Amino acid sequence: MHGANLGTLLRTCDAVGACLVVPPWSWVDEALARGNTLRHPTCVHRVANPVHWLTTERTAGSRILGVELADEAVRLADLPAARQRTVMVLGHESTGIPPEALDLLDAAVEIPMVGTGQSLNVAVAGSLVLYKLAGLL
């Protein structure tokens, strides 16, 4: 929803040794260029069709994990570190993960909240889950 989130996610990906996958829209490229305060090349993949890319990754054996409120979601504290190639899917801050991508998830993780909000900023949520998957939390 906000381009600054991509810069934050890009820094987190760099910190944990992950890559960021984004659609090739012009605003995404601009946000990445503005948000890359690391000032060195980072691992970014641009995919024309994210759902097709997820399908290909799943077929190749990657675990697909969505950060989403779901009935059978694993609490962040109970999420084990990734032991295989894992793709983390983040949705839109207002609408979540699109239904066609939800169908491809192997599991969902939720971040419990005690306040009145229903979700965290997408960059914050993604960063928390990335650190947990990397075994750094």
Summary of the structure (lengths in Angstrom):
residues: 137
radius of gyration: 14.3
end to end distance: 26.8
largest distance: 40.9
contacts: 389
relative contact order: 0.20
helix: 38%
strand: 17%
